[in-house]
């Protein structure tokens, strides 16, 4: 009886990367779509007043966020980057709004002000917005539950 030595050809061992690449592409698509769905997010912590009136869907309007310390951010749709949020001050608010309103088709501004900010401050900001060329001003509220 002869004992044969069995040879195996180990040169063809390789790891198939196709499933891993598929998973990475699916995750990439998921996060790209997910970040586009985030609307009107601001770094400011704003507590909106409540109302029973339904909120209108914000699409390409300018959104002005005002927190209780009168810090402001303006959010707008940029053709290349999607929705962009920039910090503004009361001093440069009118000039910034003029620039943004010139390049948008819809001349509406949505104001999302904290419920603890004074009524006079909101009126001042609304006056500046109208002077900058806004056709309509909307005040955002939370739904009453």
N, C-alpha and C positions, 0 to 999 in steps of 0.2 A: 504494500500500500504506500502510495506516494502522497506526501502533504504538499499541497500547492499553496503558494503564497498569492493572496488576493491583493491585487493592486487597485486602488481607487484613484480616480482622476479628480484631484481637489482643486484644479485650476479654475473651474467654472463657478466657484462659490461667490455670490454677490448679493448685496442687500437691495431689494427693490424699493426705490424711493418714490414711486408713483403715488401710493396711498398717502404718504406723508406730505407730499406736495399738494395733493388734493385737499387734505385737511387744512393746510396753511392757507390756501386760496379761499376756502370756505370761511375761515375765521376772518381773513382780511375783508372779504365782501360783507360779512356780518357787521364788523365794526365800522366800515365805511357807511353802510346804510344806517346803522344805529346812530352815528353822530349827526347825520343829516336830519334825523327825526327830532333831535333836541332843538326846540324853538324857544326863543325869548328867555334864554338863561343868562343871568347876570351874576356878577360876583357880589353884588350888593344884597344884603338881607332885607327884604321888603315884606311887610305884613300888610296886605291889601285889605281895604274895608270890604264888608260883605253887602250883597245885593241879591234880589230875586230875579233881576233882569238877565237874560241869556247873553253870554259873551259872544261877540262876533269873531270869526276866525281871522287871525292876523296872518297875512301872506307877505306882501312886499311893502308894508307900511313901515315907517320909522317908529321905533318904540323907545320912549324915554323913561328910564328907571330913576327913581328918586328915593333914597333911603331916609331914615329919620334924622340923620346927621347932615342932610342936604347934599350928600355926595350923589353925583349924577353919572349915568352911563347912557349912551345912545346906541341902539342896535338897529342895523340896517342890512339890507340884502346887497351884497357885492356880487357882481356878475361872475367873478372867477372863484371867489372863496366862500360863497354861500352867505349865511348870516354872520355878520361881524359885529362885535361890541367894542366901543371905544369910550374911554372916560372923558367927560367934559366938565367944565366949571361954569358957574353962572356968568363969568366974564366973557368966555368964548362960545357960549351956547348959541347966541343968535347967528354968529358967523358960521358955525358948524352946521346949524340947521339950514341956512341958506345954501351952503355947498351941497348938502345931501338932498335937499328938495329940488335942486336944479337938475340932478341926474336921475331922479325917480319919476315914474309916470304917475303914480298915485301920490297926491300931495296931502296925505293924511298922517297925523301923528297920534299914536296911542301913548297916553301917560299912565305909567304904573308907579303911583306914589304911595309911600308908606302911610298907613292910617293915622300915625302919630305926628305927621308933618302938618304945620299950620295951614289953614285955608288961604291965608294971604300969600304964602310962599307958592302955593299951587297956582293961584291967580296970576302972580308975577311971571311964573314960567309959562303959563298959557298965553299971556300977553306977548312975551318974547317970541313964542312959537308962531303966533298969528302975524307979528311984525316980520318974521323971517319968511313968510309966504305960505304957511300951512292953510289949506282950504277947510279942513275939518279937524277937530280935536276930540278924541275919545278918551274917557277915563276908565281904566280897567278896574274891576272888582272881583272878589272871590265869590263863588256861589254860596248862598246861604243854605245850610244843611239842617 
